[in-house]
Amino acid sequence: MAQLHFSALSDRGIRSINNDAFCAEKIGNYFVFGVAEGEADPTYEGVASSTAMSCLRESAKSPANSPAATLARAVHGTDARISAHASDFPGRTTDATHLSACLIDDTLECTILDTGEGNAYLISHDSVQVPREYAISHHLQAPKFPERGNNGEKKREGMISHTLGEPRILATTDFITVNIVDRFLLFNSGGLHDFVKKDRIAEIVRQNGENVEASAEFLVEEALSAGSDRTITLVLVHGHRH
């Protein structure tokens, strides 16, 4: 029988406000995990990141015909709502977010969306890789999701605002599917991965094994000790057969 252990933490550290958001729960037929990293500027109050998590939950409650399409719909909804919110504040820089998320079924088949850089790691007993690196090294084919039209209006439906404020066209290479039995999946914000090297992160995760709660707490402490001056948000998942 396949089982999941998972833990989620968000610590604002020295920041006056926490602009990140996360999801770690079972919704319908899927376990839904994700981290949305918000702007460092406290004036944004985490609107974009909380919007991303709301759209992720809504999409999981009414899934599309595939996990990848369900995740893509969450992206489309997030971008539309961010844009609508921005129109209410003309002249102000648009709030933005990184979004990394996944849907995991009962067999522990995991479809991952990662539009960030370093926001997601796959950790095994002998390697730590970002999902795209893992897909290339294992010759995995990207899952399909509905393509959008070529005109400007349609293209925007396949975008999500990033922390740098520049929209992005989703591509099939932003998605991978992997079974996470005997693997760890970590989603994390820059408050962790910008201050703790990925090999050190993997070392901590392996040392604690299935005790993902201990790993999560230790990773936050490690980031703070390394001088992290940003919000530290993480979701750590481990799949195994019981």
C-alpha positions as CSV (number, residue, x, y, z in Angstrom):
1,M,0.0,0.0,0.0
2,A,1.4,3.4,-1.0
3,Q,1.6,6.1,1.7
4,L,2.7,9.7,1.9
5,H,4.3,11.6,4.7
6,F,4.4,15.3,4.4
7,S,5.1,18.5,6.4
8,A,4.6,22.2,5.6
9,L,6.1,25.3,7.3
10,S,6.2,29.0,6.6
11,D,8.4,31.3,8.8
12,R,8.5,35.0,8.0
13,G,12.0,35.2,9.6
14,I,13.1,38.9,10.0
15,R,10.4,40.1,7.6
16,S,7.5,42.1,9.0
17,I,5.0,40.2,6.9
18,N,4.7,36.8,5.3
19,N,4.0,37.1,1.6
20,D,4.2,33.4,0.8
21,A,1.5,30.8,0.7
22,F,1.4,27.0,0.6
23,C,-1.0,24.1,0.1
24,A,-0.6,20.6,1.6
25,E,-3.8,18.6,1.7
26,K,-6.0,15.9,0.1
27,I,-8.5,17.3,-2.3
28,G,-10.8,14.9,-4.1
29,N,-8.7,12.2,-5.7
30,Y,-5.4,14.0,-5.3
31,F,-2.9,15.0,-2.7
32,V,-2.3,18.7,-3.6
33,F,1.0,20.4,-2.7
34,G,2.4,23.7,-3.6
35,V,4.3,26.8,-2.6
36,A,3.7,30.3,-4.0
37,E,6.5,32.8,-3.2
38,G,5.3,36.4,-2.9
39,E,7.1,39.7,-3.3
40,A,9.5,40.8,-0.6
41,D,7.8,44.2,-0.6
42,P,5.4,44.2,2.4
43,T,3.0,46.6,0.6
44,Y,1.8,43.7,-1.6
45,E,0.5,41.7,1.4
46,G,0.8,38.4,-0.4
47,V,-2.1,38.9,-2.7
48,A,-0.6,37.0,-5.7
49,S,0.7,34.1,-3.7
50,S,-2.6,33.6,-1.8
51,T,-4.4,33.9,-5.2
52,A,-2.2,31.1,-6.6
53,M,-3.1,28.8,-3.8
54,S,-6.8,29.5,-4.0
55,C,-6.7,28.8,-7.8
56,L,-4.8,25.6,-7.1
57,R,-7.4,24.3,-4.6
58,E,-10.3,25.3,-6.9
59,S,-8.8,23.4,-9.8
60,A,-8.1,20.3,-7.8
61,K,-11.8,20.3,-6.6
62,S,-13.0,20.2,-10.2
63,P,-10.1,18.5,-12.1
64,A,-9.6,18.6,-15.8
65,N,-9.0,15.6,-18.0
66,S,-5.4,15.2,-16.7
67,P,-3.3,16.4,-13.7
68,A,-1.2,18.5,-16.1
69,A,-4.3,20.2,-17.5
70,T,-5.6,20.8,-13.9
71,L,-2.3,22.5,-12.9
72,A,-2.3,24.5,-16.1
73,R,-5.8,25.7,-15.3
74,A,-4.7,26.9,-11.9
75,V,-1.9,28.9,-13.6
76,H,-4.4,30.5,-16.1
77,G,-6.8,31.4,-13.3
78,T,-4.0,32.8,-11.2
79,D,-2.7,35.1,-13.9
80,A,-6.2,36.3,-14.8
81,R,-6.9,37.2,-11.2
82,I,-3.5,38.9,-10.7
83,S,-4.1,40.9,-13.8
84,A,-7.7,41.9,-12.7
85,H,-6.4,42.9,-9.3
86,A,-3.6,45.0,-10.9
87,S,-6.2,46.9,-13.0
88,D,-7.6,48.3,-9.8
89,F,-4.3,49.9,-9.0
90,P,-3.1,51.7,-12.1
91,G,0.5,53.0,-12.0
92,R,1.5,50.4,-9.4
93,T,3.9,47.6,-10.2
94,T,1.9,44.3,-10.6
95,D,2.0,41.9,-7.7
96,A,3.7,38.6,-8.7
97,T,4.5,35.2,-7.6
98,H,6.5,32.0,-8.3
99,L,4.3,28.9,-8.3
100,S,5.5,25.3,-7.8
101,A,2.9,22.6,-7.3
102,C,2.0,19.0,-7.8
103,L,-0.9,16.6,-7.8
104,I,-0.3,13.1,-6.5
105,D,-2.7,10.2,-6.9
106,D,-3.2,7.1,-4.7
107,T,-0.4,5.2,-6.5
108,L,2.0,8.1,-5.8
109,E,2.1,9.1,-9.4
110,C,3.1,12.7,-9.2
111,T,2.6,15.4,-11.8
112,I,4.8,18.4,-11.0
113,L,4.5,22.0,-12.3
114,D,7.6,24.0,-11.7
115,T,7.9,27.5,-13.2
116,G,10.6,28.7,-10.9
117,E,14.3,28.1,-10.6
118,G,15.3,26.1,-7.5
119,N,11.8,26.2,-6.1
120,A,11.4,22.4,-6.4
121,Y,13.8,19.5,-5.7
122,L,13.5,15.7,-6.2
123,I,15.7,14.0,-3.6
124,S,16.6,10.3,-3.7
125,H,19.2,8.3,-1.8
126,D,21.9,9.3,-4.3
127,S,20.8,12.5,-6.1
128,V,19.1,15.8,-5.7
129,Q,17.7,17.5,-8.9
130,V,15.2,20.1,-10.0
131,P,12.3,18.4,-11.8
132,R,13.5,19.4,-15.3
133,E,17.0,18.0,-14.7
134,Y,15.4,14.8,-13.5
135,A,13.2,14.5,-16.5
136,I,16.1,15.0,-18.9
137,S,18.4,12.5,-17.1
138,H,15.6,9.8,-17.1
139,H,14.4,10.6,-20.6
140,L,10.9,11.3,-19.3
141,Q,8.3,12.6,-21.7
142,A,6.4,15.7,-20.6
143,P,2.7,15.3,-20.0
144,K,0.4,17.0,-22.4
145,F,-2.0,19.9,-21.5
146,P,-4.3,21.9,-23.7
147,E,-2.4,24.3,-26.0
148,R,-3.6,27.8,-26.4
149,G,-4.1,29.9,-29.5
150,N,-1.5,32.1,-31.1
151,N,-3.1,35.6,-30.8
152,G,-2.0,37.8,-27.9
153,E,-5.2,37.5,-25.9
154,K,-5.1,33.7,-26.0
155,K,-1.4,33.5,-25.2
156,R,-2.0,35.4,-22.0
157,E,-4.2,32.5,-20.8
158,G,-1.0,30.4,-20.7
159,M,1.0,32.8,-18.5
160,I,1.7,33.4,-14.9
161,S,3.2,36.5,-13.4
162,H,6.7,35.8,-11.9
163,T,8.5,37.4,-9.0
164,L,10.3,39.6,-11.6
165,G,7.0,40.8,-12.8
166,E,7.3,39.3,-16.3
167,P,4.6,36.9,-17.5
168,R,5.6,33.5,-18.8
169,I,4.2,31.2,-21.5
170,L,3.7,27.7,-20.1
171,A,5.4,24.9,-22.0
172,T,5.1,21.1,-21.7
173,T,8.7,21.1,-20.3
174,D,7.3,22.9,-17.2
175,F,5.6,19.7,-16.3
176,I,6.9,16.2,-15.4
177,T,5.4,13.1,-14.1
178,V,7.3,10.7,-11.8
179,N,6.4,8.2,-9.2
180,I,7.7,9.3,-5.8
181,V,7.9,6.0,-4.0
182,D,11.2,6.1,-2.1
183,R,11.7,9.7,-3.1
184,F,11.3,13.1,-1.4
185,L,9.8,16.1,-3.2
186,L,10.5,19.5,-1.7
187,F,8.9,22.8,-2.7
188,N,10.5,25.8,-1.2
189,S,10.8,29.6,-1.4
190,G,13.9,31.7,-1.9
191,G,14.3,32.1,1.8
192,L,15.6,28.5,1.9
193,H,17.1,27.7,-1.5
194,D,18.9,31.0,-1.9
195,F,20.7,30.5,1.4
196,V,21.2,26.7,1.8
197,K,22.9,24.7,-0.9
198,K,20.8,22.0,-2.4
199,D,23.3,19.3,-1.4
200,R,23.0,20.4,2.2
201,I,19.2,20.4,1.9
202,A,19.4,16.8,0.6
203,E,21.7,15.8,3.4
204,I,19.3,17.0,6.1
205,V,16.3,15.4,4.4
206,R,18.1,12.0,4.1
207,Q,19.3,12.1,7.7
208,N,15.8,12.4,9.0
209,G,14.2,10.0,6.5
210,E,10.5,9.6,7.0
211,N,10.4,12.1,9.8
212,V,9.7,14.9,7.4
213,E,8.4,17.1,10.3
214,A,11.9,17.1,11.8
215,S,13.5,17.9,8.4
216,A,11.2,20.8,7.8
217,E,12.0,22.4,11.2
218,F,15.7,21.7,10.7
219,L,15.7,23.3,7.2
220,V,14.1,26.5,8.6
221,E,16.7,26.7,11.3
222,E,19.5,26.1,8.8
223,A,18.3,28.9,6.6
224,L,18.0,31.3,9.5
225,S,21.5,30.3,10.7
226,A,22.8,31.0,7.1
227,G,21.5,34.5,7.3
228,S,18.2,34.2,5.4
229,D,16.5,37.6,5.3
230,R,13.4,36.4,3.5
231,T,10.3,34.4,4.3
232,I,11.1,30.6,4.5
233,T,8.3,28.5,3.2
234,L,8.5,24.8,2.4
235,V,6.5,21.7,1.7
236,L,8.3,18.3,2.1
237,V,6.7,15.1,0.8
238,H,8.0,11.5,1.0
239,G,6.4,8.6,-0.7
240,H,6.8,5.0,0.4
241,R,5.2,1.6,0.3
242,H,3.9,0.4,3.7
